[in-house]
């Protein structure tokens, strides 16, 4: 099997969740491995490498929990990797759950030859924990086959949407940010797609607050959500990870690629990658301002949406991500960009200069120019050819697409790159602009509005805006072109129609091109009268249009959120625990080996405490470790000889305290943190469940990092 560049498609055996499989399957010959038959599949398929992500169930559900918290080698994934090692097949792991689930997949990552992470800041931690340097970042992306603006006119899109979940009992920073977003748009047309809507027993902890109930709709399947991305003009986005340059939700790429807007809470990655395209909001007033700019200024919003599509398609597609993997593991890459041949027909030196300037203005890198001089003037200029056999010269050049540039039209810097992206979107061999702008007698017109990102049933493309594949270009009889009137678009239309009349035609966006000819027989809409040419060009290209963006440092921003969550004088769990313990050498045992204890150990600074073990009633947990601390049975408590027992539970703290008091008396000092600090009980719980754990914040919670009690405002 080969790809469009003629290279042999890379063969990849994989275990992926559904979303990732649907995105990568177009970029390689991808074989999903079944748990029951992976060995036979590999023997028959002979893959170039094995690609496994941090999956939860796998696409078919058969691999459930086989890689999460993996701490034993008698495991089917471990057997698979061992087999690949024996067969000389490279193994690649992608932790798309970094940073919050770094440790949940760390043992799995240790088994692979190459490791990729969504969070580039985790790279040094992997190098530390894995002992090698084959670690790189790999972000999410978009897939043109499913993430595209086809079929939805920008001006017809609906209002604002949010898709996600609400948690009353955790992710408290996220709660505050969600309220900021939602409260900022309640006066507008809002739809909330509740991911927990279909839960049979939806608890109060999963229900959106009552002020949002009016806007709730059922959750959508992924295929339905892809249509929603196109349907709504704006999507709201909240981030659990804020300080990563490379890790943020895949939906940001997918929505932008669909031609819609994203308004997001703080993320340094989104800020850097989509500056001016995705507004980062810090308050309700910021949200209202961004919504107003998008909804009330149609031209501004539409041009920003084109910038979003362009930025994603330029460097954030899954074809780019696959090539990043192939480059790192030393496998031949696919060719993403195509060679474009630009052809001009001119009568004079000045016309040749104009075509040259249009060509050199293009940001698209893989391009070549040939100019045919059809006039009587002899022009000594590079790439200018005088010949009667245009077809022979053209077909002697190696190219993938051909485009005709007219000296009478203006081509913006992004003209070619946007058309190339449209070829990826439309998957056709004939691409151009059926909707465009025309400038004549100081008036700027919009021509044939509404024909953007659509398949055209008739030949409606402007002939000087087209990309035609090499294969189809051989049908075009350039030698029959009427050279007496090079500005006659009808002669070019006739030329193309006769050759391409049975081809599928795709119309791109209307920007980065300005026709300067008198238009007849077209639907015209006046945009501006008495308009200077420079102003018309600026309007049509709008390459520098952007949201104005203020930037608040992450620490300052998180401080402002935390002040809304905690009691004003709450000192933090670390300080409360330090006040309970005589000295840092005092031996502490934690009672309880559940999720609460994991949160405690990832919140306090363990360097300040001498935690010698964890005890639990559940004998099955004996011998396990939590953050490198051994779990013992309750019977072994006396052998540990602790000075302090910290009860790590909120729900059962009082019950455990009474049992321990009865059984051990005053032998050890018992610390029931919630009972002892009832004023701060909610604050303690909120700090523990404030947000997900990051490996680069070991032992220091977000609350502690922000140092709220050291005079910071």
C-alpha distance (Angstrom), angle and dihedral (degrees) to the residues before:
residue distance angle dihedral
X1 . . .
X2 3.82 . .
X3 3.77 134.0 .
X4 3.79 127.6 -131.0
X5 3.79 92.8 -82.5
X6 3.78 91.0 58.4
X7 3.79 94.3 -111.7
X8 3.75 119.8 131.7
X9 3.79 109.1 -95.3
X10 3.78 113.9 -112.5
X11 3.80 112.8 -111.0
X12 3.78 111.9 -134.1
X13 3.80 128.2 -178.0
X14 3.78 110.6 -156.5
X15 3.76 151.7 177.9
X16 3.79 106.8 -155.3
X17 3.76 138.6 151.2
X18 3.80 115.9 -109.2
X19 3.81 97.8 -96.8
X20 3.80 94.4 53.0
X21 3.79 93.4 42.7
X22 3.81 91.4 53.3
X23 3.80 89.6 51.3
X24 3.81 100.1 45.2
X25 3.80 99.9 38.1
X26 3.81 93.0 84.0
X27 3.81 93.5 53.7
X28 3.79 100.5 58.9
X29 3.78 143.9 2.7
X30 3.79 93.3 -78.0
X31 3.80 123.0 -167.3
X32 3.78 119.5 -171.4
X33 3.80 111.3 -144.2
X34 3.78 119.5 -134.4
X35 3.78 117.1 -142.9
X36 3.79 91.2 -130.4
X37 3.82 97.8 49.1
X38 3.81 110.2 21.5
X39 3.81 94.8 122.3
X40 3.82 94.4 55.8
X41 3.80 90.8 42.9
X42 3.79 92.5 54.8
X43 3.79 93.2 45.6
X44 3.80 90.5 54.7
X45 3.81 98.3 37.4
X46 3.83 99.8 43.5
X47 3.82 95.7 -157.6
X48 3.79 125.7 -154.2
X49 3.80 89.0 -132.7
X50 3.80 144.7 -13.6
X51 3.81 116.0 -110.8
X52 3.81 118.3 -164.3
X53 3.78 125.8 171.2
X54 3.78 131.1 -162.7
X55 3.78 91.3 -84.7
X56 3.78 126.9 176.0
X57 3.80 100.8 -157.8
X58 3.77 107.1 -10.1
X59 3.77 122.5 -120.7
X60 3.81 94.5 -69.8
X61 3.80 97.5 34.7
X62 3.80 93.8 -119.6
X63 3.81 94.5 110.9
X64 3.81 94.6 55.6
X65 3.82 112.5 160.8
X66 3.81 92.3 -11.6
X67 3.78 92.7 126.4
X68 3.81 104.2 24.4
X69 3.82 113.4 101.5
X70 3.81 87.8 -9.9
X71 3.79 108.4 -175.7
X72 3.77 103.4 153.8
X73 3.79 134.0 66.6
X74 3.80 96.5 -143.7
X75 3.77 86.9 86.8
X76 3.79 130.2 118.0
X77 3.81 93.5 -126.3
X78 3.79 90.1 50.6
X79 3.81 89.6 50.1
X80 3.80 90.2 49.6
X81 3.80 92.3 52.1
X82 3.79 91.9 46.2
X83 3.80 89.7 52.1
X84 3.81 91.4 50.3
X85 3.80 89.7 50.3
X86 3.80 90.2 53.1
X87 3.82 90.6 48.6
X88 3.81 94.0 47.9
X89 3.82 92.6 -114.7
X90 3.79 114.1 148.5
X91 3.81 115.5 -121.4
X92 3.80 123.6 -145.4
X93 3.81 128.0 -171.7
X94 3.81 125.5 -166.2
X95 3.79 117.6 -166.2
X96 3.78 101.7 -159.7
X97 3.82 89.0 170.5
X98 3.80 96.7 69.9
X99 2.92 133.7 157.6
X100 3.84 101.3 18.7
X101 3.80 95.8 42.2
X102 3.79 98.6 37.1
X103 3.79 94.9 124.3
X104 3.79 95.0 41.9
X105 3.80 90.0 65.7
X106 3.80 100.7 28.1
X107 3.81 96.1 99.8
X108 3.78 89.9 51.0
X109 3.80 91.9 48.8
X110 3.80 90.2 55.7
X111 3.82 90.4 66.6
X112 3.83 97.6 57.9
X113 3.81 131.7 85.9
X114 3.80 94.2 -137.8
X115 3.79 129.8 26.3
X116 3.80 128.3 -162.8
X117 3.79 124.0 -170.9
X118 3.79 132.8 -165.4
X119 3.81 89.0 -138.5
X120 3.79 114.7 61.9
X121 3.81 90.0 -163.5
X122 3.81 88.0 67.4
X123 3.81 91.6 62.4
X124 3.84 95.7 90.3
X125 3.80 90.1 48.1
X126 3.79 91.8 53.2
X127 3.80 90.4 47.9
X128 3.79 88.5 51.1
X129 3.81 95.4 46.8
X130 3.82 99.1 36.5
X131 3.79 99.0 39.3
X132 3.82 97.4 -134.9
X133 3.80 139.4 82.9
X134 3.81 101.3 -127.0
X135 3.79 90.3 110.8
X136 3.82 125.7 119.2
X137 3.77 139.4 159.2
X138 3.80 121.9 -104.0
X139 3.79 118.7 -177.3
X140 3.76 130.3 -161.7
X141 3.81 118.4 -93.8
X142 3.81 143.7 174.8
X143 3.79 131.3 -88.7
X144 3.85 115.0 -140.4
X145 3.80 91.6 -150.5
X146 3.81 91.0 66.4
X147 3.82 107.0 9.3
X148 3.78 105.8 64.6
X149 3.83 141.0 111.2
X150 3.81 96.5 -115.5
X151 3.78 116.4 141.5
X152 3.80 101.6 10.9
X153 3.79 122.0 96.4
X154 3.80 108.2 -143.0
X155 3.80 93.4 -134.0
X156 3.81 91.6 53.2
X157 3.80 95.4 53.8
X158 3.81 118.8 119.7
X159 3.79 125.2 -118.7
X160 3.80 130.9 -92.0
X161 3.80 131.5 -25.7
X162 3.78 139.9 -178.9
X163 3.79 124.2 -165.3
X164 3.77 118.2 -167.6
X165 3.78 149.6 76.9
X166 3.76 136.2 -74.4
X167 3.81 122.2 -139.5
X168 3.78 119.3 -170.4
X169 3.79 94.6 -175.9
X170 3.81 103.3 47.0
X171 3.81 144.8 16.5
X172 3.80 90.0 54.3
X173 3.80 95.7 171.8
X174 3.78 88.4 53.0
X175 3.82 89.7 50.9
X176 3.79 91.3 57.7
X177 3.80 92.0 47.7
X178 3.80 92.4 48.0
X179 3.79 90.5 52.2
X180 3.80 89.4 51.1
X181 3.80 91.2 53.2
X182 3.79 97.8 42.1
X183 3.80 96.4 42.1
X184 3.79 88.6 51.7
X185 3.82 92.5 61.3
X186 3.81 104.8 33.3
X187 3.80 89.8 108.2
X188 3.81 90.6 56.9
X189 3.80 133.7 64.2
X190 3.82 102.4 -70.8
X191 3.80 132.4 175.3
X192 3.81 122.4 -174.6
X193 3.79 115.0 -159.7
X194 3.80 100.5 -156.2
X195 3.80 110.6 -150.9
X196 3.80 90.0 -158.5
X197 3.81 94.4 47.9
X198 3.80 93.3 106.6
X199 3.81 95.4 49.8
X200 3.82 106.5 126.5
X201 3.78 92.6 -144.1
X202 3.78 103.2 29.8
X203 3.79 105.3 -173.5
X204 3.77 124.2 -149.4
X205 3.79 87.9 -104.3
X206 3.81 90.1 65.7
X207 3.79 99.0 42.7
X208 3.77 122.0 101.3
X209 3.83 112.3 -121.1
X210 3.80 116.1 -88.9
X211 3.81 94.4 -103.8
X212 3.82 88.7 66.9
X213 3.82 99.3 42.1
X214 3.80 92.7 94.0
X215 3.82 90.1 63.7
X216 3.82 99.0 46.0
X217 3.80 121.4 120.0
X218 3.78 130.4 173.4
X219 3.76 121.7 -81.3
X220 3.79 118.1 -93.3
X221 3.76 132.0 -132.3
X222 3.79 114.9 -117.1
X223 3.81 92.4 -101.5
X224 3.81 89.6 50.2
X225 3.78 90.1 48.2
X226 3.80 90.7 54.2
X227 3.80 88.2 58.8
X228 3.80 90.6 45.9
X229 3.81 89.2 55.3
X230 3.80 87.6 61.2
X231 3.80 95.8 38.3
X232 3.81 99.3 56.6
X233 3.77 123.2 63.3
X234 3.82 94.4 -148.8
X235 3.80 134.7 29.3
X236 3.79 123.0 -168.3
X237 3.80 117.2 -136.5
X238 3.79 130.5 -164.8
X239 3.82 122.9 -169.5
X240 3.77 129.6 -143.5
X241 3.82 90.8 -173.6
X242 3.79 111.9 53.8
X243 3.79 108.6 162.8
X244 3.81 101.5 53.3
X245 3.80 121.0 105.1
X246 3.79 91.8 -156.8
X247 3.81 108.6 27.7
X248 3.77 122.1 81.1
X249 3.78 134.2 119.3
X250 3.80 119.9 -57.6
X251 3.80 88.6 -133.7
X252 3.82 90.5 73.4
X253 3.81 91.0 64.0
X254 3.79 92.3 40.5
X255 3.81 95.8 50.6
X256 3.80 94.1 46.5
X257 3.81 90.6 48.1
X258 3.81 87.5 53.5
X259 3.80 91.3 58.7
X260 3.80 96.9 -108.1
X261 3.79 131.9 117.4
X262 3.78 131.3 -104.1
X263 3.79 122.6 -153.3
X264 3.78 108.4 -168.6
X265 3.76 143.6 -174.8
X266 3.78 117.3 -124.2
X267 3.80 119.9 -46.4
X268 3.78 121.5 149.2
X269 3.81 89.0 -152.6
X270 3.81 94.0 55.8
X271 3.79 90.5 42.5
X272 3.80 92.4 54.3
X273 3.81 99.4 38.4
X274 3.79 98.5 41.4
X275 3.78 103.6 26.0
X276 3.79 110.3 166.2
X277 3.81 90.8 9.2
X278 3.81 101.4 69.5
X279 3.81 113.3 37.6
X280 3.81 113.2 -138.5
X281 3.79 109.1 -143.9
X282 3.79 128.6 -158.6
X283 3.80 101.7 175.9
X284 3.79 143.4 21.5
X285 3.80 89.6 -98.5
X286 3.82 89.7 55.8
X287 3.80 89.5 52.5
X288 3.80 92.7 49.1
X289 3.81 91.3 48.6
X290 3.82 93.1 51.4
X291 3.81 92.3 46.3
X292 3.79 90.8 49.7
X293 3.81 92.0 52.0
X294 3.80 91.9 50.8
X295 3.79 101.7 40.3
X296 3.80 100.9 36.3
X297 3.80 99.1 40.1
X298 3.80 105.6 55.0
X299 3.82 94.7 -179.8
X300 3.80 93.5 49.7
X301 3.79 93.7 47.7
X302 3.78 93.9 46.0
X303 3.80 93.6 50.1
X304 3.81 91.4 48.6
X305 3.81 89.3 51.8
X306 3.82 89.7 54.3
X307 3.80 89.3 50.8
X308 3.80 89.3 52.0
X309 3.81 92.8 52.1
X310 3.80 90.8 46.6
X311 3.80 95.0 49.8
X312 3.81 93.9 49.1
X313 3.80 94.6 44.9
X314 3.78 92.0 46.2
X315 3.80 97.6 59.7
X316 3.80 113.2 -13.0
X317 3.80 107.0 70.0
X318 3.79 125.3 116.0
X319 3.80 87.6 -113.1
X320 3.81 86.4 63.8
X321 3.80 91.1 47.2
X322 3.80 92.8 49.3
X323 3.78 89.9 51.0
X324 3.80 89.8 50.5
X325 3.80 88.6 56.5
X326 3.81 94.1 45.1
X327 3.79 92.3 49.3
X328 3.81 92.8 51.2
X329 3.80 95.3 47.7
X330 3.82 93.3 42.1
X331 3.80 99.7 -113.1
X332 3.82 121.6 139.5
X333 3.80 111.4 -88.6
X334 3.78 127.7 -133.2
X335 3.79 120.8 -115.6
X336 3.79 109.5 -111.4
X337 3.78 103.5 175.6
X338 3.79 122.2 58.9
X339 3.79 131.2 -143.7
X340 3.79 112.7 -105.6
X341 3.79 121.7 -159.6
X342 3.80 113.3 -153.0
X343 3.81 114.7 -156.7
X344 3.79 125.9 -165.9
X345 3.81 131.3 -173.7
X346 3.82 114.5 -156.0
X347 3.80 142.0 169.3
X348 3.79 101.1 -160.7
X349 3.78 146.7 27.7
X350 3.83 92.4 -104.4
X351 3.78 91.0 53.0
X352 3.81 89.9 50.5
X353 3.80 90.5 51.3
X354 3.81 90.2 51.9
X355 3.81 92.0 52.4
X356 3.82 90.1 46.4
X357 3.80 90.7 52.2
X358 3.79 91.8 48.9
X359 3.80 90.4 49.9
X360 3.81 95.4 46.6
X361 3.79 90.5 47.8
X362 3.81 91.6 64.4
X363 3.81 117.6 107.1
X364 3.79 91.4 -157.2
X365 3.84 105.3 106.4
X366 3.82 105.8 -157.8
X367 3.77 101.3 67.9
X368 3.78 140.0 121.4
X369 3.80 131.5 -164.9
X370 3.79 133.8 -144.0
X371 3.82 121.8 174.5
X372 3.79 121.8 -164.4
X373 3.78 115.5 -149.6
X374 3.81 106.2 -148.5
X375 3.80 95.5 168.5
X376 3.80 131.0 89.1
X377 3.80 94.2 -111.2
X378 3.81 115.5 100.2
X379 3.81 107.9 -129.2
X380 3.79 119.5 -163.6
X381 3.79 101.4 -158.7
X382 3.78 135.1 127.2
X383 3.83 113.8 -97.1
X384 3.82 92.4 13.7
X385 3.81 112.2 123.7
X386 3.79 131.0 -174.0
X387 3.78 111.2 -154.1
X388 3.78 142.7 127.5
X389 3.80 93.3 -138.8
X390 3.79 104.5 72.3
X391 3.78 92.9 160.0
X392 3.81 94.7 56.7
X393 3.81 93.0 50.5
X394 3.79 92.1 46.6
X395 3.79 95.7 47.6
X396 3.80 92.7 47.9
X397 3.81 87.8 65.0
X398 3.82 121.0 83.4
X399 3.81 110.1 -126.3
X400 3.79 141.8 139.2
X401 3.80 99.2 -148.3
X402 3.78 134.9 18.3
X403 3.81 128.0 -150.2
X404 3.81 130.8 -176.9
X405 3.81 116.6 -137.6
X406 3.78 118.2 -159.5
X407 3.79 122.2 -151.9
X408 3.80 87.9 -139.8
X409 3.83 94.2 62.8
X410 3.78 134.0 68.4
X411 3.81 118.2 -127.2
X412 3.79 117.4 -161.4
X413 3.79 123.7 -140.6
X414 3.82 91.9 -99.2
X415 3.80 98.1 44.2
X416 3.81 97.7 106.0
X417 3.78 97.5 35.5
X418 3.81 91.3 51.6
X419 3.80 91.0 49.7
X420 3.79 90.4 49.0
X421 3.80 89.9 51.3
X422 3.80 88.3 49.4
X423 3.80 88.2 55.9
X424 3.82 87.9 57.7
X425 3.79 90.7 47.4
X426 3.80 98.6 45.0
X427 3.81 97.0 35.2
X428 3.80 89.1 -146.4
X429 3.79 136.4 125.9
X430 3.81 95.0 -131.2
X431 3.80 117.8 58.9
X432 3.77 131.4 163.5
X433 3.78 146.4 119.2
X434 3.79 121.9 -66.5
X435 3.81 89.2 168.6
X436 3.80 116.0 50.3
X437 3.80 144.2 133.7
X438 3.79 127.9 -93.0
X439 3.79 129.1 -164.0
X440 3.80 119.7 -157.5
X441 3.83 132.6 152.6
X442 3.83 91.8 -3.7
X443 3.80 92.1 -55.7
X444 3.81 124.3 117.3
X445 3.80 113.4 -146.2
X446 3.79 132.6 -170.7
X447 3.80 107.8 -138.6
X448 3.82 123.0 -150.9
X449 3.83 95.8 -14.6
X450 3.79 118.8 -156.0
X451 3.81 98.6 40.2
X452 3.81 98.8 109.0
X453 3.80 125.5 129.6
X454 3.79 89.5 -2.6
X455 3.78 136.6 125.7
X456 3.80 108.7 -115.5
X457 3.79 120.0 -139.5
X458 3.79 92.0 -161.1
X459 3.78 132.8 38.2
X460 3.81 97.0 -89.7
X461 3.81 99.8 143.8
X462 3.76 121.5 118.6
X463 3.84 102.6 -113.6
X464 3.81 92.6 -135.5
X465 3.82 92.3 57.2
X466 3.78 100.0 55.3
X467 3.78 137.9 119.8
X468 3.80 113.7 -163.0
X469 3.79 124.3 -175.6
X470 3.79 120.5 -113.2
X471 3.79 89.9 -114.5
X472 3.79 94.5 55.7
X473 3.80 93.6 39.0
X474 3.79 88.2 69.5
X475 3.82 87.6 67.3
X476 3.81 92.8 56.8
X477 3.81 111.8 97.1
X478 3.80 98.5 -145.7
X479 3.80 91.1 169.0
X480 3.81 89.6 68.3
X481 3.81 93.3 58.0
X482 3.81 114.5 129.7
X483 3.79 99.7 -118.8
X484 3.80 94.2 -177.2
X485 3.79 91.8 78.1
X486 3.79 111.1 28.5
X487 3.80 91.5 171.6
X488 3.79 93.6 59.9
X489 3.80 102.4 109.6
X490 3.79 90.0 -173.1
X491 3.80 91.8 66.5
X492 3.83 90.0 53.1
X493 3.79 90.9 45.8
X494 3.80 90.2 53.1
X495 3.80 89.5 47.8
X496 3.80 92.5 53.0
X497 3.80 98.2 37.9
X498 3.78 93.4 56.9
X499 3.80 91.0 52.3
X500 3.79 101.1 36.2
X501 3.80 104.0 32.5
X502 3.82 93.6 118.2
X503 3.80 96.0 42.5
X504 3.79 127.1 106.2
X505 3.80 107.6 -109.0
X506 3.81 124.7 -154.2
X507 3.78 125.1 -166.0
X508 3.80 118.5 -147.3
X509 3.81 127.9 -159.9
X510 3.80 121.9 -57.1
X511 3.81 99.8 -119.1
X512 3.83 137.9 97.5
X513 3.82 92.5 39.0
X514 3.81 131.9 86.9
X515 3.79 122.3 -172.0
X516 3.81 112.9 -151.5
X517 3.79 97.8 -171.2
X518 3.78 129.0 100.3
X519 3.81 107.3 -94.5
X520 3.79 120.6 -140.9
X521 3.78 129.6 178.5
X522 3.81 93.2 17.8
X523 3.79 133.4 113.2
X524 3.81 105.5 -104.7
X525 3.78 130.4 -167.4
X526 3.81 119.5 -174.4
X527 3.80 112.6 -126.0
X528 3.82 100.6 173.3
X529 3.78 134.4 -1.4
X530 3.80 124.9 -153.2
X531 3.81 89.0 22.2
X532 3.79 125.0 162.9
X533 3.81 117.2 -127.5
X534 3.81 93.2 -119.1
X535 3.80 89.7 53.4
X536 3.79 91.2 49.1
X537 3.81 91.1 51.4
X538 3.79 91.4 48.5
X539 3.81 91.1 49.8
X540 3.80 93.9 49.3
X541 3.81 96.8 44.7
X542 3.82 102.4 33.4
X543 3.81 90.9 172.3
X544 3.79 93.2 160.0
X545 3.80 98.5 46.8
X546 3.81 110.9 127.1
X547 3.77 146.2 147.7
X548 3.78 112.4 -92.7
X549 3.78 106.4 -114.7
X550 3.76 133.0 -159.8
X551 3.78 117.9 -163.3
X552 3.78 125.3 -145.0
X553 3.84 115.8 -173.3
X554 3.78 112.8 -109.6
X555 3.80 95.4 -117.0
X556 3.80 92.1 52.3
X557 3.79 91.3 45.8
X558 3.82 94.9 48.7
X559 3.79 89.6 46.7
X560 3.78 89.5 58.1
X561 3.82 90.0 51.6
X562 3.78 94.4 46.4
X563 3.78 92.1 52.4
X564 3.80 87.1 61.1
X565 3.82 92.0 52.6
X566 3.81 108.3 42.3
X567 3.77 135.5 56.2
X568 3.78 110.3 -95.6
X569 3.81 95.4 -113.6
X570 3.82 98.6 37.7
X571 3.84 105.6 132.5
X572 3.81 98.3 -163.4
X573 3.81 131.8 -102.2
X574 3.78 92.9 -88.1
X575 3.81 91.6 58.8
X576 3.80 93.1 44.1
X577 3.80 91.6 52.7
X578 3.81 92.6 46.2
X579 3.80 89.1 54.7
X580 3.82 89.7 55.1
X581 3.81 95.8 52.2
X582 3.80 124.1 71.5
X583 3.80 96.8 -143.3
X584 3.80 141.5 -12.3
X585 3.82 90.6 -100.6
X586 3.80 93.9 58.2
X587 3.80 109.9 117.7
X588 3.81 114.0 -116.6
X589 3.79 129.1 -169.0
X590 3.79 119.9 -166.7
X591 3.80 116.3 -141.4
X592 3.80 111.4 -142.9
X593 3.80 131.3 38.6
X594 3.78 99.8 -149.7
X595 3.78 136.2 108.5
X596 3.80 91.4 -74.4
X597 3.81 90.1 62.4
X598 3.80 91.7 48.8
X599 3.79 87.9 54.8
X600 3.81 92.0 47.7
X601 3.81 93.0 51.3
X602 3.78 91.0 48.6
X603 3.79 92.6 48.0
X604 3.79 104.9 45.9
X605 3.78 123.2 64.6
X606 3.81 99.7 -108.8
X607 3.80 90.3 -164.1
X608 3.81 88.5 72.3
X609 3.80 94.7 54.4
X610 3.80 136.4 57.2
X611 3.81 100.1 -135.4
X612 3.80 105.8 178.1
X613 3.79 100.6 177.9
X614 3.79 152.2 -30.0
X615 3.81 123.9 -112.3
X616 3.78 127.4 -159.6
X617 3.79 137.7 173.0
X618 3.78 91.2 -130.0
X619 3.81 105.4 93.3
X620 3.82 90.5 -163.3
X621 3.80 90.0 69.0
X622 3.79 93.2 56.5
X623 3.81 111.9 119.2
X624 3.79 95.6 20.6
X625 3.78 122.2 116.2
X626 3.78 133.3 -134.5
X627 3.79 113.2 -161.6
X628 3.82 88.4 -18.4
X629 3.82 93.0 -53.4
X630 3.82 116.2 124.3
X631 3.81 121.1 -119.3
X632 3.82 115.3 -137.4
X633 3.77 133.5 -173.2
X634 3.79 119.1 -103.9
X635 3.80 89.2 -110.0
X636 3.81 89.4 63.3
X637 3.79 94.2 57.0
X638 3.80 94.1 98.0
X639 3.81 91.4 52.1
X640 3.81 90.1 58.5
X641 3.82 92.0 56.0
X642 3.79 96.0 -154.2
X643 3.77 124.3 -176.5
X644 3.81 93.7 -150.8
X645 3.80 135.5 32.8
X646 3.80 114.2 -159.4
X647 3.82 111.1 -159.7
X648 3.80 106.5 -140.4
X649 3.79 103.3 -162.0
X650 3.76 136.4 85.0
X651 3.79 101.1 -169.6
X652 3.83 95.6 48.7
X653 3.80 101.7 23.7
X654 3.80 96.8 112.4
X655 3.81 92.8 45.4
X656 3.81 91.9 49.7
X657 3.80 91.6 45.4
X658 3.80 92.2 53.9
X659 3.82 92.1 47.4
X660 3.80 93.1 49.3
X661 3.79 93.1 45.3
X662 3.79 89.8 52.5
X663 3.82 95.4 45.7
X664 3.81 103.2 39.5
X665 3.79 103.2 20.2
X666 3.80 112.1 -166.1
X667 3.80 96.5 -23.9
X668 3.81 91.3 110.4
X669 3.76 130.1 22.2
X670 3.81 108.6 -110.9
X671 3.80 119.4 -148.8
X672 3.83 113.5 -156.7
X673 3.81 95.3 178.6
X674 3.81 98.4 -171.8
X675 3.81 94.7 44.8
X676 3.77 92.2 45.5
X677 3.80 95.0 47.9
X678 3.79 103.3 34.7
X679 3.80 90.9 157.2
X680 3.79 89.9 60.9
X681 3.83 98.8 33.3
X682 3.79 93.7 111.1
X683 3.79 90.7 43.2
X684 3.81 92.2 54.3
X685 3.80 91.8 50.5
X686 3.79 92.9 46.0
X687 3.78 91.5 51.0
X688 3.79 91.6 52.2
X689 3.78 92.7 49.1
X690 3.79 97.0 32.2
X691 3.79 94.1 117.2
X692 3.77 142.1 -31.6
X693 3.77 122.2 -62.6
X694 3.78 122.3 -96.4
X695 3.84 122.7 -159.9
X696 3.78 91.2 -138.5
X697 3.81 90.9 58.4
X698 3.81 97.1 54.2
X699 3.78 110.0 164.0
X700 3.80 94.1 -2.4
X701 3.78 118.2 92.0
X702 3.78 122.5 -152.1
X703 3.80 86.8 -109.5
X704 3.81 91.7 56.6
X705 3.81 93.7 42.6
X706 3.79 90.3 56.9
X707 3.81 90.9 56.1
X708 3.77 93.9 -149.2
X709 3.77 92.3 173.4
X710 3.78 97.3 55.8
X711 3.77 96.6 77.3
X712 3.81 99.1 -88.1
X713 3.79 113.3 151.0
